Amino acid sequence: MGLLDFFKQADINQGIEEYSSTAGAILQDVRTLQEYQEGHIPESKNMPLQQLNNVVSVVKNKDIPLFVYCYSGARSRQATGMLQHMGYTKVKNIGGIAAYTGKIEK
């Protein structure tokens, strides 16, 4: 991985495609409840970054694929690190909903 790869933003649209084709995967929105209610990607589960320690009570299997997004990609990057530190093995930051071009649910 080169230095430029570190600064490369995740492509949320590509991430959603990968999520859709991954059996048993969970789409995790780490924005606040208010942001989530204003509009979110269909099938996503809301677990705000500030409450991420509670994820163990919701996602007990630490080998389940988790696709994480937020508004811009910053909180999802932070959440991905936290989840990996908690022992989750298949965690992917797919970026921010601000760049998402698909359907939004309210």
ABEGO torsion letter per residue (X at the ends): XBAAAAABBBBAAAAAAAAAABBGBBBBBABBAAAAAAEBBBGBBBBBAAAAAAAAAABABAABBBBBBBAAGAAAAAAAAAAAAAGBABBBBAEBAAABABBBBX
